[in-house]
Amino acid sequence: MAKHTTENKTDRILILYQRLCNGEVINKAEFAASFQVNVRSVQRDIDDLRAYFANQSAASGICPAILYDRNKKGYYLDYGSQKMSGSELLAVCKILLESRALTKSELNPIIQKLLYNCSPPADRKQVEELIANEQFHYIEPHHHTEFVSNLWEIGAAVKDQKYLEIQYAKMGSSQPVKRKIKPVGIMFSEYYFYLIAYIAPKPEGQTKEYAYPAIYRIDRIRSYRVLEEHFKVPYADRFEEGEFRKRVQFMYGGKLQRIVFEYTGISVEAILDRLPTAVVLEQKDGTYIIRAEVFGDGIDMWIRSQGEALKVLSRKEI
């Protein structure tokens, strides 16, 4: 039997850890034989790993357990509810693929990391097979811009309330415009990520800020610089992405307004899902009177898409 040294033990534990993380079931006798040690040494390795996981749990709250499977006669790593199940992973991957928000070079590594965090490993293989065709035929957005690495720094500027200076390519403009902005939120809608921000007052005598936030597609931000200058937003006036989301259509900014309309289409449920602030005021013989609060002019695009099934009765700024 080979002499037990610190180096051998370290290598053995690392390999044991890696194989458990890969979802393998470890037979103690077979593992001991492969390292030419007795089973008591492998048992001590397992106990050391259990102690390590327990210490990590105290710090992070994540505690996988090494359990014994009597049917398979071996030890395996169980994450409980801390890893994604196959059904959860399938749902998330389908949403990512359907969103078409990312380039292939950004999407594929994310999917691989998600697959790695699936438990049990057998489910991972099934998810790979179920999404393989859609992943192969995935069509990335036409802007072909990689921007995921910028989201974190922009998000930090939002959290720390730091001004951003951006060069932004407006639709139809050949030259980017320069803006100094107060970033207040990041959102995703209809294929694109957006930065929600207030435009800082212009220096040429303008002192009043814009009343409503501007909306910038992040893939169109050609360059940006996080400034050391901070802005203040009182807690009561903080931007709330969830509330903004309820009232904005197609990410068109603008004034807040209340509309009342008549709907005679086949699915009022689809209307209520599209407009989260919508309330049915009246209902009679398949005709619905609905009220909703919305930001900006994006609502007009949606109204036109409903054709004769929707008739606006009133609208006013609030």
Disulfide bonds with the S-S distance in Angstrom:
none
